[in-house]
Amino acid sequence: MARIQIPLDALTSRLNLGSKFESVRSQSISTRFANLKPVSEFLDLKRLSKPANFGEVQSRVNYNLGYFSSNYVAVACMLAIYSLLTNLTLLFDIIFLGFGLFGIKKLDGRDLELGFTRLTTSQLYTVLLVITVPLFIWASPISTALWLVGATGVTILGHASFMDKPIDTAFSEEAV
């Protein structure tokens, strides 16, 4: 039986998504959030409409990913925070790991001396690993990450495909 090969590059190149994210990597955080569009413009219900065909969806997504890119990064960050707040085990494990690594780092290579025993940094790292890895697996980070990818994709691509371009942009493209 022959394997079915799906040309993913052909599917993703139609939306031209690769070039839209180049600006995200090259800008600093302060520049990125200085470009936030107002909420009234981002959630303008008067500009929501059903696209007529796939070509219009492509055009809207290409325009809106560039125009609202800072807003989309903020939406993705809010969804990531929401996913951590709803998965408290994962949040606790991340905080516990962070404080554990910080505490071991504060020892500066010295042993931790308790009243009844002495623990080396290697033993402390091992104890931290033994505690956090099973807790991390139990917290189901893969399902949280998959939910985050799906929710972000549906939210951002849904907004980008249903939000119509401004009138002045539509007229300037027709003249070209």
C-alpha positions as CSV (number, residue, x, y, z in Angstrom):
1,M,0.0,0.0,0.0
2,A,1.4,3.4,-1.0
3,R,1.9,6.1,1.5
4,I,0.0,9.3,1.0
5,Q,2.2,12.4,0.9
6,I,0.6,15.7,1.7
7,P,2.6,18.7,0.3
8,L,2.5,20.9,3.4
9,D,4.6,23.6,1.7
10,A,2.0,23.9,-1.0
11,L,-0.8,24.3,1.5
12,T,1.0,26.9,3.7
13,S,2.6,28.8,0.9
14,R,-0.8,29.9,-0.4
15,L,-1.4,31.9,2.8
16,N,2.1,33.3,2.8
17,L,2.4,32.9,6.5
18,G,6.2,32.5,6.7
19,S,7.0,36.1,5.8
20,K,4.4,37.5,8.2
21,F,6.2,36.2,11.3
22,E,9.7,37.5,10.3
23,S,8.8,41.0,11.7
24,V,7.9,39.4,15.1
25,R,11.4,38.0,15.5
26,S,13.2,41.1,14.5
27,Q,11.4,43.6,16.8
28,S,12.0,44.3,20.4
29,I,9.1,43.8,22.9
30,S,8.7,47.6,23.5
31,T,8.4,48.2,19.8
32,R,6.1,45.3,19.4
33,F,3.6,46.6,22.0
34,A,3.9,50.2,20.8
35,N,2.3,49.0,17.6
36,L,-0.9,47.7,19.4
37,K,-4.0,48.8,17.6
38,P,-6.9,50.2,19.8
39,V,-9.5,47.7,21.0
40,S,-12.2,49.6,19.2
41,E,-10.4,49.0,15.9
42,F,-9.4,45.4,16.7
43,L,-13.0,44.4,17.6
44,D,-14.8,46.6,15.1
45,L,-18.1,44.7,14.5
46,K,-18.9,46.8,11.5
47,R,-16.0,45.4,9.6
48,L,-16.9,41.7,10.3
49,S,-18.2,40.0,7.3
50,K,-18.2,36.6,5.7
51,P,-15.6,36.3,2.9
52,A,-17.0,35.6,-0.6
53,N,-14.3,33.0,-1.6
54,F,-11.0,31.6,-0.6
55,G,-9.1,34.3,-2.5
56,E,-10.7,36.9,-0.3
57,V,-9.8,34.9,2.8
58,Q,-6.2,34.8,1.7
59,S,-6.2,38.5,1.0
60,R,-7.8,39.3,4.4
61,V,-5.4,37.0,6.4
62,N,-2.3,38.4,4.6
63,Y,-3.4,42.0,5.4
64,N,-4.7,41.4,9.0
65,L,-1.7,39.3,10.1
66,G,0.6,42.2,9.2
67,Y,-1.7,45.0,10.4
68,F,-2.9,43.4,13.8
69,S,0.3,41.4,14.5
70,S,0.9,43.0,17.8
71,N,-2.7,42.4,18.9
72,Y,-2.4,38.8,17.9
73,V,0.8,38.4,20.0
74,A,-1.1,39.9,22.9
75,V,-4.1,37.5,22.3
76,A,-1.6,34.5,22.2
77,C,0.0,35.7,25.5
78,M,-3.5,36.0,27.1
79,L,-4.4,32.5,26.0
80,A,-1.1,31.2,27.4
81,I,-1.8,32.8,30.7
82,Y,-5.3,31.4,30.7
83,S,-4.1,27.9,30.0
84,L,-1.6,28.1,32.9
85,L,-4.3,29.4,35.2
86,T,-6.7,26.6,34.3
87,N,-3.9,24.0,34.7
88,L,-2.8,24.7,38.2
89,T,-0.7,21.6,38.5
90,L,1.4,22.7,35.6
91,L,1.7,26.3,36.9
92,F,2.7,24.9,40.4
93,D,5.3,22.7,38.8
94,I,6.8,25.5,36.7
95,I,6.9,27.8,39.8
96,F,8.4,25.0,41.9
97,L,11.1,24.2,39.3
98,G,11.9,27.9,39.0
99,F,12.3,28.5,42.7
100,G,14.2,25.2,43.1
101,L,16.7,26.2,40.4
102,F,17.0,29.6,41.9
103,G,17.6,28.2,45.4
104,I,20.3,25.8,44.2
105,K,21.9,28.6,42.2
106,K,22.0,30.8,45.4
107,L,24.2,28.2,47.1
108,D,27.0,29.0,44.7
109,G,28.2,25.4,44.5
110,R,28.3,24.9,48.3
111,D,26.5,22.0,50.0
112,L,23.2,22.5,51.7
113,E,23.7,21.8,55.3
114,L,20.6,20.8,57.3
115,G,20.7,19.8,60.9
116,F,20.9,16.1,60.3
117,T,22.4,15.8,56.8
118,R,24.5,17.5,54.1
119,L,23.3,17.6,50.4
120,T,25.5,18.4,47.5
121,T,24.2,20.4,44.5
122,S,24.2,17.3,42.4
123,Q,21.9,15.6,45.0
124,L,19.7,18.7,45.1
125,Y,19.3,18.7,41.3
126,T,18.5,15.0,41.4
127,V,15.8,15.6,44.1
128,L,14.4,18.5,42.1
129,L,14.3,16.3,39.0
130,V,12.7,13.4,40.8
131,I,9.9,15.6,42.1
132,T,9.2,17.8,39.1
133,V,9.4,15.3,36.2
134,P,6.5,13.1,37.4
135,L,4.5,16.1,38.5
136,F,5.2,17.6,35.0
137,I,4.0,14.4,33.3
138,W,0.9,14.3,35.5
139,A,0.1,17.9,34.7
140,S,-0.3,16.9,31.0
141,P,1.7,19.7,29.3
142,I,1.2,18.2,25.9
143,S,-2.5,18.5,26.0
144,T,-2.2,22.1,27.3
145,A,0.2,23.0,24.5
146,L,-2.0,21.4,21.9
147,W,-5.0,23.3,23.3
148,L,-3.0,26.5,23.2
149,V,-1.9,26.0,19.6
150,G,-5.5,25.2,18.5
151,A,-7.2,28.0,20.4
152,T,-4.6,30.5,19.3
153,G,-4.9,29.3,15.7
154,V,-8.7,29.4,15.6
155,T,-8.9,32.8,17.3
156,I,-6.2,34.5,15.2
157,L,-7.0,33.0,11.9
158,G,-10.8,33.3,12.6
159,H,-10.4,37.0,13.3
160,A,-8.0,37.6,10.4
161,S,-10.3,35.9,7.9
162,F,-13.6,37.5,9.0
163,M,-12.2,41.1,9.7
164,D,-12.6,43.0,6.4
165,K,-9.9,45.4,5.2
166,P,-10.5,49.1,5.7
167,I,-12.2,50.9,2.8
168,D,-9.2,53.0,1.9
169,T,-7.0,49.9,1.6
170,A,-9.5,48.1,-0.6
171,F,-9.6,51.0,-3.0
172,S,-5.8,51.4,-3.1
173,E,-5.4,47.7,-4.0
174,E,-7.9,48.0,-6.9
175,A,-6.0,50.9,-8.4
176,V,-2.8,48.8,-8.6
